[in-house]
Every structure is written in C-alpha cells, then in structure tokens.
C-alpha cells in the first residue's frame, strides 16, 4: 500500500457529529488527513434550520462539510454561507451517494447521479467559490443504480469541473449496505488524472486494507466508516500498519477511559437524555468480538439511564478481559 495514501473519517449520518469527530481526531494522533461532518441539508442551512445549523462544525474546527439537497442554487448559496462563517473547513462535499428512500425521493443523495445536467450545474456553481478560498470541492457517489452504473461518467464530470476528489462506495443504490462492496471497479479509473479517487465501503480490518493494496495504482485514499465504531484508534493503527510501524496494544484501562471521554464529549453538546439514545449506536463497536455479544448488548440497550448503560457496558467489557486472562493463564 502506498505510504502517502490519504486516511479519512467518512461522513456518516447521525454518527460523525462534533463529539464523534473529536474522539476520532484525538485517537487518530494526527493521522486522519480529512475528517467529514455528517451530511447536512443545504436548504436547511439557508433556512437557518436549528438542526441543520447544529450539525455544522465549530467555527475553529478543521473538517470537511458534506451537503445534500436537490437544488443547484441551494448548494451554491449554502457553500457561500459556509465559506463566510466557517473559515477553517477543508472544503465541501456533495452527497450523491445516500440510498435512503426519503432522501432519494426528494431528488437528493443518490438520485443526483441520475440527473447529470443538474450534477454539472452543482459542481460548476461550487467550484469557483471553493477554489477561490483554496478549499476542496468533492463528490461522494455509489457504484450507481442497478443497470445504470455510470460512475465513470460521473468521474469524467468531476474532471471537467475541477473536483479535487471523488469518493466512491462500491455498492449499488439498491444494495444499500448489504453484500460486499465491489473493489474491482477501481480498475476502471485512469491512473493519470486530476481528480483523486478515494474508496469507501467494507474497510473494517487490516485484511481489508491488504485487499485494497491490490488496487493502489488506482487509489489515492481510504475512507473509514463503520470500522471506527468503538475503535476510534483505527485510522492511527491503519497508518502504522501501512507504514510497517508497531501498532499499539490497548487494554481495558484505555478502552474504559475512551468510553468515558466519548460520553463526556457528547454531554458537552447534548442533553443527557439524548446522549443515552445516541451512544447506543456505538455499543456494538465497543463490544465487538466478545462472547455472546448479541445477548449482552440487548441487556445494555435496555438501559433507561445513561449511568446504567455505562455501568453495564463497562462491566461487559471487563468480564470479557477477565475471561481472556483466565484462558491465557491456563
């Protein structure tokens, strides 16, 4: 794998909130080249929708903002607003990948790759303002729709309008998150190009990174998504793995400290009742690989108080470490 490969925290709806970006930023040890926000409504930003504005980064935060919508005018005006009020962003990404039905029905997300004239208009309208401020313009897509897998046509449009990078998820819209992401499509991209190509989908282990190394001639970066759940060190570890460096071994103390740190960051932004629901999304990641995980997670999920959830989660993880120590001692 190329040692200059970009390592990126992927945009994930409901996941890459400010607190999650911060815990990954801290544990990535500066090895995350780009950190995405979750997808944010361009129209919501322009209408000063409270939820949409709350998703935007801190004014001093360096991250890559992802917008979704169906109106070229909304994209351009939202871009101008963000550039004016959030000077530290690295750039803005157009979400043309989301397969969620309510998003697609409104002509946003993955539906944008079915309307290439509109996509051209969005890219051309955003390119000038972003590049004038020395910010990146990017696009995230999927393999395409079944029977209409036009990712290469979309790539050519990115080249035409000066997009700095294209992130591609190797599943079709209809697949959602089922099946395996098709890495073979990377071989279709030209090796010499202006627009960088980043990969996203099924990057959960070092073995997945090894498999991607077969396509390194076509690849400029890797997005890390669900593989970071409960493992905010993954990007730092991937950097060490790619560069042949020693990977730190972490024990119970570090995992427990990270759980508390993650929750404290969430409590700094949200009410405790909201943190209870949001943190349940990460329980599966923090309990990955433990024995009888589903049964134990269900007990944790039934927690009605945040303190109870934390106690149950830590007790579950601690018991797993104790069991492993007994096995190792035998």
Beta strands, then each sheet from edge to edge (+ up, - down):
strand 1: 6-9
strand 2: 34-41
strand 3: 64-68
strand 4: 91-96
strand 5: 136-144
strand 6: 165-172
strand 7: 196-200
strand 8: 221-224
sheet 1: 1+ 2+ 3+ 4+ 5+ 6+ 7+ 8+ 1+
end
